Amino acid sequence: MDRTTKESFVSDLRDRINKAPVVYLTDFTGLDVKAMTALRRSVKAAGAEYIVVKNRLAIRAFAQTELPDISESLQGPTGVILGYEDAVAPAKALSDFAKDHDEKPVFKLGIMDNKILQAEQVEAIAKLPSRDVLYSMLAGVLEAPMAALASVLEAKIQETAGLIDALREERENAG
């Protein structure tokens, strides 16, 4: 790769890193080409991309961003996940993939909101429910008090209707 190609690649990678709200670094040691292709597909389905970059070029690209310095983590075989839509989905996709492939690849670290996340923190993110599940849980939590209120109001209305009916019957009998 000549110098202009490298500079162009670093510039493109920097732009992609800046566009991604979440970045995960992985060690993909032990995966063959077929597994890497399957991994890329599953990460892409999660709204992210998985790229393998030479560490020197990745160090240059990260250095040109506002993100914290992670150059010491860019050693050995490193894959970069750039999550564009959701922080949980790409981590979950990689974690699920690793369960089926002898726990490979493994997380090295993550970056979210300009903060470095250790591998254990990224694993915890991967265990979170998806965004849709969280929304449905929130809807259930918000619905429960409203349903209880509606039930109480309905009971009071029925009680009032019963009292009015009893009063009507009493007046009819009285006169």
Contacts in CASP RR format, 6 or more apart in sequence:
PFRMAT RR
TARGET T0000
AUTHOR 0000-0000-0000
METHOD contacts of the structure
MODEL  1
MDRTTKESFVSDLRDRINKAPVVYLTDFTGLDVKAMTALRRSVKAAGAEY
IVVKNRLAIRAFAQTELPDISESLQGPTGVILGYEDAVAPAKALSDFAKD
HDEKPVFKLGIMDNKILQAEQVEAIAKLPSRDVLYSMLAGVLEAPMAALA
SVLEAKIQETAGLIDALREERENAG
1 9 0 8 1.000
6 57 0 8 1.000
9 57 0 8 1.000
10 57 0 8 1.000
10 60 0 8 1.000
10 61 0 8 1.000
10 64 0 8 1.000
11 61 0 8 1.000
13 51 0 8 1.000
13 53 0 8 1.000
13 57 0 8 1.000
13 58 0 8 1.000
13 61 0 8 1.000
14 61 0 8 1.000
14 62 0 8 1.000
14 64 0 8 1.000
14 65 0 8 1.000
16 49 0 8 1.000
16 82 0 8 1.000
17 23 0 8 1.000
17 61 0 8 1.000
17 62 0 8 1.000
17 65 0 8 1.000
17 67 0 8 1.000
17 82 0 8 1.000
18 65 0 8 1.000
18 66 0 8 1.000
19 82 0 8 1.000
19 84 0 8 1.000
20 48 0 8 1.000
20 82 0 8 1.000
20 83 0 8 1.000
20 84 0 8 1.000
21 83 0 8 1.000
21 84 0 8 1.000
21 87 0 8 1.000
21 112 0 8 1.000
21 113 0 8 1.000
22 82 0 8 1.000
22 83 0 8 1.000
22 87 0 8 1.000
22 90 0 8 1.000
22 110 0 8 1.000
22 111 0 8 1.000
22 112 0 8 1.000
23 67 0 8 1.000
23 80 0 8 1.000
23 81 0 8 1.000
23 82 0 8 1.000
23 83 0 8 1.000
23 110 0 8 1.000
23 111 0 8 1.000
23 112 0 8 1.000
24 80 0 8 1.000
24 81 0 8 1.000
24 83 0 8 1.000
24 90 0 8 1.000
24 91 0 8 1.000
24 94 0 8 1.000
24 107 0 8 1.000
24 109 0 8 1.000
24 110 0 8 1.000
24 111 0 8 1.000
24 122 0 8 1.000
25 70 0 8 1.000
25 73 0 8 1.000
25 74 0 8 1.000
25 78 0 8 1.000
25 79 0 8 1.000
25 80 0 8 1.000
25 81 0 8 1.000
25 107 0 8 1.000
25 108 0 8 1.000
25 109 0 8 1.000
25 110 0 8 1.000
26 50 0 8 1.000
26 78 0 8 1.000
26 79 0 8 1.000
26 80 0 8 1.000
26 81 0 8 1.000
26 94 0 8 1.000
26 105 0 8 1.000
26 106 0 8 1.000
26 107 0 8 1.000
26 108 0 8 1.000
27 76 0 8 1.000
27 77 0 8 1.000
27 78 0 8 1.000
27 79 0 8 1.000
27 105 0 8 1.000
27 106 0 8 1.000
27 108 0 8 1.000
28 36 0 8 1.000
28 39 0 8 1.000
28 52 0 8 1.000
28 77 0 8 1.000
28 78 0 8 1.000
28 79 0 8 1.000
28 104 0 8 1.000
28 105 0 8 1.000
29 76 0 8 1.000
29 77 0 8 1.000
29 104 0 8 1.000
29 105 0 8 1.000
30 104 0 8 1.000
31 39 0 8 1.000
31 101 0 8 1.000
31 104 0 8 1.000
31 105 0 8 1.000
35 101 0 8 1.000
35 104 0 8 1.000
36 52 0 8 1.000
38 97 0 8 1.000
39 50 0 8 1.000
39 94 0 8 1.000
39 97 0 8 1.000
39 101 0 8 1.000
39 105 0 8 1.000
40 49 0 8 1.000
40 50 0 8 1.000
42 93 0 8 1.000
42 94 0 8 1.000
42 96 0 8 1.000
42 97 0 8 1.000
43 49 0 8 1.000
43 50 0 8 1.000
43 81 0 8 1.000
43 90 0 8 1.000
43 93 0 8 1.000
43 94 0 8 1.000
43 97 0 8 1.000
44 50 0 8 1.000
45 93 0 8 1.000
46 83 0 8 1.000
46 85 0 8 1.000
46 86 0 8 1.000
46 89 0 8 1.000
46 90 0 8 1.000
46 92 0 8 1.000
46 93 0 8 1.000
47 83 0 8 1.000
47 84 0 8 1.000
47 85 0 8 1.000
47 86 0 8 1.000
47 89 0 8 1.000
47 90 0 8 1.000
48 81 0 8 1.000
48 82 0 8 1.000
48 83 0 8 1.000
48 84 0 8 1.000
48 85 0 8 1.000
48 89 0 8 1.000
48 90 0 8 1.000
48 93 0 8 1.000
49 81 0 8 1.000
49 82 0 8 1.000
49 83 0 8 1.000
49 84 0 8 1.000
50 79 0 8 1.000
50 80 0 8 1.000
50 81 0 8 1.000
50 94 0 8 1.000
51 79 0 8 1.000
51 80 0 8 1.000
51 82 0 8 1.000
52 77 0 8 1.000
52 78 0 8 1.000
52 79 0 8 1.000
52 80 0 8 1.000
53 61 0 8 1.000
53 78 0 8 1.000
53 79 0 8 1.000
53 80 0 8 1.000
55 74 0 8 1.000
55 75 0 8 1.000
55 76 0 8 1.000
55 78 0 8 1.000
58 74 0 8 1.000
58 78 0 8 1.000
58 80 0 8 1.000
59 71 0 8 1.000
59 74 0 8 1.000
62 69 0 8 1.000
62 70 0 8 1.000
62 71 0 8 1.000
62 74 0 8 1.000
63 69 0 8 1.000
63 71 0 8 1.000
66 114 0 8 1.000
67 111 0 8 1.000
67 114 0 8 1.000
68 111 0 8 1.000
68 114 0 8 1.000
68 115 0 8 1.000
68 116 0 8 1.000
70 109 0 8 1.000
70 111 0 8 1.000
70 116 0 8 1.000
73 108 0 8 1.000
73 109 0 8 1.000
78 108 0 8 1.000
79 105 0 8 1.000
81 90 0 8 1.000
81 91 0 8 1.000
81 94 0 8 1.000
83 90 0 8 1.000
86 130 0 8 1.000
86 131 0 8 1.000
87 112 0 8 1.000
87 125 0 8 1.000
88 125 0 8 1.000
88 126 0 8 1.000
88 128 0 8 1.000
88 129 0 8 1.000
88 130 0 8 1.000
88 131 0 8 1.000
89 130 0 8 1.000
89 131 0 8 1.000
91 107 0 8 1.000
91 122 0 8 1.000
91 123 0 8 1.000
91 125 0 8 1.000
91 126 0 8 1.000
92 126 0 8 1.000
92 127 0 8 1.000
92 128 0 8 1.000
92 130 0 8 1.000
94 105 0 8 1.000
94 107 0 8 1.000
94 126 0 8 1.000
95 123 0 8 1.000
95 126 0 8 1.000
95 127 0 8 1.000
97 105 0 8 1.000
98 104 0 8 1.000
98 105 0 8 1.000
98 106 0 8 1.000
106 119 0 8 1.000
107 119 0 8 1.000
107 122 0 8 1.000
107 123 0 8 1.000
108 119 0 8 1.000
109 116 0 8 1.000
109 117 0 8 1.000
109 118 0 8 1.000
109 119 0 8 1.000
109 122 0 8 1.000
110 116 0 8 1.000
110 117 0 8 1.000
110 121 0 8 1.000
110 122 0 8 1.000
111 117 0 8 1.000
117 125 0 8 1.000
128 134 0 8 1.000
129 137 0 8 1.000
END
